[in-house]
Amino acid sequence: MPSTKEIRDYLNKDNEVFSVRRINRFFAVYTAKLFLYTPITGNQVTFLMGFLAFIICILFSFGKFWYSIVGIALLFFQINLDYIDGLIARYRNAASINGIFGDAIVHSITEPLVFFGLTLGVFKNTGNIYFLIFGILAALFSFLASSVQHIKHQVLVIKLMQYAQGKKLEELKGKRLEIISTEEGKDKKFLFLKNIIKQILFYLTFRFVPFILIFAIIFNFTKWLLVFYGIALPIKWLITVFYEFKMDYKSLEFLFKPYQPKK
């Protein structure tokens, strides 16, 4: 059995200094060590994460305080597992694109399920249709906002497949297919605004929701949390769509270079 130091080497490395992720990565090492004593695979951990997402949704839907406390505890456990599935797969030399796909599916359903469960619980306790509407908006746009980049990359993959098959190569004639910085040619005002938008979108990511939710459940303002995200997430979706459309594909077109017809 590897030491915790050896297990830590299998964690995905990134340069993010965000303290919550650092805390999660710290605890993930010890949780992973427990799992490595079993024959469980990385894909099975991913499946467990998906299963827990539905359990969490059901617990929140009851609208009961202690059910919600158990739900939030399971949510933190599920988030911790997100650091473990890939680690186990890499340790057992079983990492695959299929595993990344499964992980992406779990990510895409967890946030909407959390908001949906909270919405049902709040509506059960209040009977207020407005809280129901805002909760549904939060659940729906939490999924849509996180899907924008995936849809953009899907279009990129479709074009790559066409070019790899020798189709529509005339589209690449005369194009400058070099690595281009997304900040190339942008003035300082644009870059300042871009950084402000990125910061706002960052603080609207799901990683902050569990921590806010602890206080929302304890101090009974979950309904207002739904109102906030029911307004903020549709705005986030609009901003993300506009931003990705504005950035277009120029910074990624270098991927087409191997398929560009020779002059």
Secondary structure as a PSIPRED ss2 file (coil, helix, strand):
# PSIPRED VFORMAT (PSIPRED V4.0)

   1 M C   1.000  0.000  0.000
   2 P C   1.000  0.000  0.000
   3 S C   1.000  0.000  0.000
   4 T H   0.000  1.000  0.000
   5 K H   0.000  1.000  0.000
   6 E H   0.000  1.000  0.000
   7 I H   0.000  1.000  0.000
   8 R H   0.000  1.000  0.000
   9 D C   1.000  0.000  0.000
  10 Y C   1.000  0.000  0.000
  11 L C   1.000  0.000  0.000
  12 N C   1.000  0.000  0.000
  13 K C   1.000  0.000  0.000
  14 D C   1.000  0.000  0.000
  15 N C   1.000  0.000  0.000
  16 E C   1.000  0.000  0.000
  17 V C   1.000  0.000  0.000
  18 F C   1.000  0.000  0.000
  19 S H   0.000  1.000  0.000
  20 V H   0.000  1.000  0.000
  21 R H   0.000  1.000  0.000
  22 R H   0.000  1.000  0.000
  23 I H   0.000  1.000  0.000
  24 N H   0.000  1.000  0.000
  25 R H   0.000  1.000  0.000
  26 F H   0.000  1.000  0.000
  27 F H   0.000  1.000  0.000
  28 A H   0.000  1.000  0.000
  29 V H   0.000  1.000  0.000
  30 Y H   0.000  1.000  0.000
  31 T H   0.000  1.000  0.000
  32 A H   0.000  1.000  0.000
  33 K H   0.000  1.000  0.000
  34 L H   0.000  1.000  0.000
  35 F H   0.000  1.000  0.000
  36 L C   1.000  0.000  0.000
  37 Y C   1.000  0.000  0.000
  38 T C   1.000  0.000  0.000
  39 P C   1.000  0.000  0.000
  40 I C   1.000  0.000  0.000
  41 T C   1.000  0.000  0.000
  42 G H   0.000  1.000  0.000
  43 N H   0.000  1.000  0.000
  44 Q H   0.000  1.000  0.000
  45 V H   0.000  1.000  0.000
  46 T H   0.000  1.000  0.000
  47 F H   0.000  1.000  0.000
  48 L H   0.000  1.000  0.000
  49 M H   0.000  1.000  0.000
  50 G H   0.000  1.000  0.000
  51 F H   0.000  1.000  0.000
  52 L H   0.000  1.000  0.000
  53 A H   0.000  1.000  0.000
  54 F H   0.000  1.000  0.000
  55 I H   0.000  1.000  0.000
  56 I H   0.000  1.000  0.000
  57 C H   0.000  1.000  0.000
  58 I H   0.000  1.000  0.000
  59 L H   0.000  1.000  0.000
  60 F H   0.000  1.000  0.000
  61 S H   0.000  1.000  0.000
  62 F C   1.000  0.000  0.000
  63 G C   1.000  0.000  0.000
  64 K C   1.000  0.000  0.000
  65 F H   0.000  1.000  0.000
  66 W H   0.000  1.000  0.000
  67 Y H   0.000  1.000  0.000
  68 S H   0.000  1.000  0.000
  69 I H   0.000  1.000  0.000
  70 V H   0.000  1.000  0.000
  71 G H   0.000  1.000  0.000
  72 I H   0.000  1.000  0.000
  73 A H   0.000  1.000  0.000
  74 L H   0.000  1.000  0.000
  75 L H   0.000  1.000  0.000
  76 F H   0.000  1.000  0.000
  77 F H   0.000  1.000  0.000
  78 Q H   0.000  1.000  0.000
  79 I H   0.000  1.000  0.000
  80 N H   0.000  1.000  0.000
  81 L H   0.000  1.000  0.000
  82 D C   1.000  0.000  0.000
  83 Y C   1.000  0.000  0.000
  84 I C   1.000  0.000  0.000
  85 D H   0.000  1.000  0.000
  86 G H   0.000  1.000  0.000
  87 L H   0.000  1.000  0.000
  88 I H   0.000  1.000  0.000
  89 A H   0.000  1.000  0.000
  90 R H   0.000  1.000  0.000
  91 Y H   0.000  1.000  0.000
  92 R C   1.000  0.000  0.000
  93 N C   1.000  0.000  0.000
  94 A C   1.000  0.000  0.000
  95 A C   1.000  0.000  0.000
  96 S C   1.000  0.000  0.000
  97 I H   0.000  1.000  0.000
  98 N H   0.000  1.000  0.000
  99 G H   0.000  1.000  0.000
 100 I H   0.000  1.000  0.000
 101 F H   0.000  1.000  0.000
 102 G H   0.000  1.000  0.000
 103 D H   0.000  1.000  0.000
 104 A H   0.000  1.000  0.000
 105 I H   0.000  1.000  0.000
 106 V H   0.000  1.000  0.000
 107 H H   0.000  1.000  0.000
 108 S H   0.000  1.000  0.000
 109 I H   0.000  1.000  0.000
 110 T H   0.000  1.000  0.000
 111 E H   0.000  1.000  0.000
 112 P H   0.000  1.000  0.000
 113 L H   0.000  1.000  0.000
 114 V H   0.000  1.000  0.000
 115 F H   0.000  1.000  0.000
 116 F H   0.000  1.000  0.000
 117 G H   0.000  1.000  0.000
 118 L H   0.000  1.000  0.000
 119 T H   0.000  1.000  0.000
 120 L H   0.000  1.000  0.000
 121 G H   0.000  1.000  0.000
 122 V H   0.000  1.000  0.000
 123 F H   0.000  1.000  0.000
 124 K H   0.000  1.000  0.000
 125 N H   0.000  1.000  0.000
 126 T H   0.000  1.000  0.000
 127 G C   1.000  0.000  0.000
 128 N C   1.000  0.000  0.000
 129 I H   0.000  1.000  0.000
 130 Y H   0.000  1.000  0.000
 131 F H   0.000  1.000  0.000
 132 L H   0.000  1.000  0.000
 133 I H   0.000  1.000  0.000
 134 F H   0.000  1.000  0.000
 135 G H   0.000  1.000  0.000
 136 I H   0.000  1.000  0.000
 137 L H   0.000  1.000  0.000
 138 A H   0.000  1.000  0.000
 139 A H   0.000  1.000  0.000
 140 L H   0.000  1.000  0.000
 141 F H   0.000  1.000  0.000
 142 S H   0.000  1.000  0.000
 143 F H   0.000  1.000  0.000
 144 L H   0.000  1.000  0.000
 145 A H   0.000  1.000  0.000
 146 S H   0.000  1.000  0.000
 147 S H   0.000  1.000  0.000
 148 V H   0.000  1.000  0.000
 149 Q H   0.000  1.000  0.000
 150 H H   0.000  1.000  0.000
 151 I H   0.000  1.000  0.000
 152 K H   0.000  1.000  0.000
 153 H H   0.000  1.000  0.000
 154 Q H   0.000  1.000  0.000
 155 V H   0.000  1.000  0.000
 156 L H   0.000  1.000  0.000
 157 V H   0.000  1.000  0.000
 158 I H   0.000  1.000  0.000
 159 K H   0.000  1.000  0.000
 160 L H   0.000  1.000  0.000
 161 M H   0.000  1.000  0.000
 162 Q H   0.000  1.000  0.000
 163 Y H   0.000  1.000  0.000
 164 A H   0.000  1.000  0.000
 165 Q C   1.000  0.000  0.000
 166 G C   1.000  0.000  0.000
 167 K C   1.000  0.000  0.000
 168 K C   1.000  0.000  0.000
 169 L H   0.000  1.000  0.000
 170 E H   0.000  1.000  0.000
 171 E H   0.000  1.000  0.000
 172 L H   0.000  1.000  0.000
 173 K C   1.000  0.000  0.000
 174 G C   1.000  0.000  0.000
 175 K C   1.000  0.000  0.000
 176 R C   1.000  0.000  0.000
 177 L C   1.000  0.000  0.000
 178 E C   1.000  0.000  0.000
 179 I C   1.000  0.000  0.000
 180 I C   1.000  0.000  0.000
 181 S C   1.000  0.000  0.000
 182 T C   1.000  0.000  0.000
 183 E C   1.000  0.000  0.000
 184 E C   1.000  0.000  0.000
 185 G C   1.000  0.000  0.000
 186 K C   1.000  0.000  0.000
 187 D C   1.000  0.000  0.000
 188 K H   0.000  1.000  0.000
 189 K H   0.000  1.000  0.000
 190 F H   0.000  1.000  0.000
 191 L H   0.000  1.000  0.000
 192 F H   0.000  1.000  0.000
 193 L H   0.000  1.000  0.000
 194 K H   0.000  1.000  0.000
 195 N H   0.000  1.000  0.000
 196 I H   0.000  1.000  0.000
 197 I H   0.000  1.000  0.000
 198 K H   0.000  1.000  0.000
 199 Q H   0.000  1.000  0.000
 200 I H   0.000  1.000  0.000
 201 L H   0.000  1.000  0.000
 202 F H   0.000  1.000  0.000
 203 Y H   0.000  1.000  0.000
 204 L C   1.000  0.000  0.000
 205 T C   1.000  0.000  0.000
 206 F H   0.000  1.000  0.000
 207 R H   0.000  1.000  0.000
 208 F H   0.000  1.000  0.000
 209 V H   0.000  1.000  0.000
 210 P H   0.000  1.000  0.000
 211 F H   0.000  1.000  0.000
 212 I H   0.000  1.000  0.000
 213 L H   0.000  1.000  0.000
 214 I H   0.000  1.000  0.000
 215 F H   0.000  1.000  0.000
 216 A H   0.000  1.000  0.000
 217 I H   0.000  1.000  0.000
 218 I H   0.000  1.000  0.000
 219 F C   1.000  0.000  0.000
 220 N C   1.000  0.000  0.000
 221 F C   1.000  0.000  0.000
 222 T H   0.000  1.000  0.000
 223 K H   0.000  1.000  0.000
 224 W H   0.000  1.000  0.000
 225 L H   0.000  1.000  0.000
 226 L H   0.000  1.000  0.000
 227 V H   0.000  1.000  0.000
 228 F H   0.000  1.000  0.000
 229 Y H   0.000  1.000  0.000
 230 G H   0.000  1.000  0.000
 231 I H   0.000  1.000  0.000
 232 A H   0.000  1.000  0.000
 233 L H   0.000  1.000  0.000
 234 P H   0.000  1.000  0.000
 235 I H   0.000  1.000  0.000
 236 K H   0.000  1.000  0.000
 237 W H   0.000  1.000  0.000
 238 L H   0.000  1.000  0.000
 239 I H   0.000  1.000  0.000
 240 T H   0.000  1.000  0.000
 241 V H   0.000  1.000  0.000
 242 F H   0.000  1.000  0.000
 243 Y H   0.000  1.000  0.000
 244 E H   0.000  1.000  0.000
 245 F H   0.000  1.000  0.000
 246 K H   0.000  1.000  0.000
 247 M H   0.000  1.000  0.000
 248 D C   1.000  0.000  0.000
 249 Y C   1.000  0.000  0.000
 250 K H   0.000  1.000  0.000
 251 S H   0.000  1.000  0.000
 252 L H   0.000  1.000  0.000
 253 E H   0.000  1.000  0.000
 254 F H   0.000  1.000  0.000
 255 L H   0.000  1.000  0.000
 256 F H   0.000  1.000  0.000
 257 K H   0.000  1.000  0.000
 258 P H   0.000  1.000  0.000
 259 Y H   0.000  1.000  0.000
 260 Q C   1.000  0.000  0.000
 261 P C   1.000  0.000  0.000
 262 K C   1.000  0.000  0.000
 263 K C   1.000  0.000  0.000
